[in-house]
Amino acid sequence: IKVLTDHFSPFQVAEYTEPLSNSGDTGFKPNINGFAIDNFGDDSDQRGHCWGMVAFAGWYWEYKQSDKNLSAKYSDCEARSVINETNHTIAEIRPDFVIWKLNQSAAYVANVLMMGIDLGKPQPLSLFINNPPGHAVLVYKYVKNTDSTVTFYIYDPNPPHDNIITYNNGKFDPYG
């Protein structure tokens, strides 16, 4: 742990550069805290609304922590409206939404994900090959395995919804 302080200041900034444990779990459950409806495209965005689904589910988990399924809370029509609105105003709802740039190392991304999860917050992640924004998922749990890989558990608004991404030898294994 590295702690940075400035004398005569009422503020303290703490930073840790690697996860403190071999596993972390925010408690987010895709089948309860995610939407029961699948990602969908419409006239406003034919590619889908994964950004809105992931951002709202993460926000709802962080601030509401409901044990009620989001689509059970909202009718199908209301859920689609909430998702659509969130998709188009994502910067206002989750300003910390993570879009990893191509020049960031996989090791850096893996550590940031683990540290956020250690703080109890599901971590949004953009998956893309060459150009963002790609596809959005929410990382809610990780396990460091004995073979030095890390398994990340994700809520993916595309079926089948509960999946994993593996970090292995300095890179992420292909997903999807």
N, C-alpha and C positions, 0 to 999 in steps of 0.2 A: 504494500500500500504506500502510495506517495501522497503526502499531505502538503499543500502549499498554503502558506499564511502570509499576511502582511501585518507588521506590528502597528499598533495604534489604530486598528481598523475594527469595526464591529462585525465585519464579514470574514468568513473563512471559506476557502474553496478547497474541496477535497477531490482527489482524482485517484482512481486505481486503474492500473494499466493492464491487468489481466483478471479473469474471473477468480473469485475466492473459493469456489467449490467445484466438485466434479459433476454437478448437475444443478439445474434450476428449473422451477416450475411456477408460473404465475397463477395457476389455478384456472386459467381460461380453458373452457371446454367447448370445442367447435360445435358439438351437437346441442349444446344448451345456450352458449353465448354468441354463436354465429347465427346467421340467417338460415332458415329452413329452405328458402327458395334458392335456386341456382342463379349464378351470374347470368345476366341477360343483356342483350343489345336492343336498342330501339332507335327511333329517329334522331334522338339527341346524341347518341354515341353507339354506332353499330358494332364497335369492337367489344363492348361490354362495360359493365360498371364495377369491376373488381376493386378499383380504387375507393369508390364510395362504400362498398360493402365492408372492406377491410378497415377503412378509417372509422366508419360509424361503429362497427363491432368493437374495435379497440377503444374508442372513446367511451362507448356505453359500458364496457367492462371496467375501465379505469374510474369512471365517475358514478356509475349506477350499480355495478356489481349485482345484477339481477340473476336469479336462478330461473327466470322466465325466458324461454326461447324468443329471440327477437321477432320471428314471424308469428309466434303465438301472441306477442304483445301487439303486433300490428296486423291488420288484415293484409292479404296479398297486395291489394291495390295501395294501401297505405305504406307498406314496406317498400314497394317499388318507388313510390314518391319520395320517401326518406332517402333511399339509396341514390336515386337520381339527383336529388338536391345536394346530397353530400358529395357525390362524384364531381359536381360542377363547382363546389365551393370548398374543396378540400384544404386549401391553404388557410382558410379561416377556422376550420374545425380542428385540424391537426397540423399546426405549423411545423412540428418536428417530424413530419412524415419523411421517411427516409427514401431517397432515390440515390442509390450508390453510383458514383461516377466510375467510368471505365478505368481511371488511373488509381483507384483505391485497391489495395491488395486484398485478396480473399482472407488473409490472416487478420487484417484490420477489421474487416466486416464481421468475421466470426467473433472476434473479441468484443466488438461493440454490441452485437446481438446478445452475447452471453451476459455482459455487464448490465444491459437494460433489463434482461430477464431476472438477474439477481436482485434488481431493484423492485421487482414485482410488476413490471410493465410489459405487456406484449409489444413486440417490436414489428412495425410495418417494414416490408422489404419489397423492393422492385426486382423482378426477374426479367432480364433481357439479354439478348445475345450481342447486338451491335449498337442499338440506339434505344434510350429510354423513351417512353415510360415502360413499355413491356407489360408485364402482368404483376399484379399486386397480391401478396400473401401476408399473413400475420404470423410471426414466429412467437410461440408462447411457452416453449419448453425446450431444454437441451440436456443431453447426457454425454459426458466425455467417456468414450469407450476405452477398454484396456489396450486396444490396438492403435491408440492415438488418434482415432477418428472422433468426430463429434456429430451426433445425431441431433438435428433440429426438428422439432415437431411444429407443423404449420396448419393454420386454418386457411384453406384454399377455397374461395367461393365457387370455383368450378368443381364439378363432381370428380372424385368421390369425397371431397371436402377435408378429410383428415389425412394428412400425408406427412412425409418426412423429406428433409434435405440433408445430405451428408457432406461434411467438410472433411477432406482427406488429403494429406500431404500438400498442404498449402493451396488447395483449390476446392471448389465446390463440385461435387459430382453432378452430371446432367440431371435435370429434373423434367418430369413430364413426359 
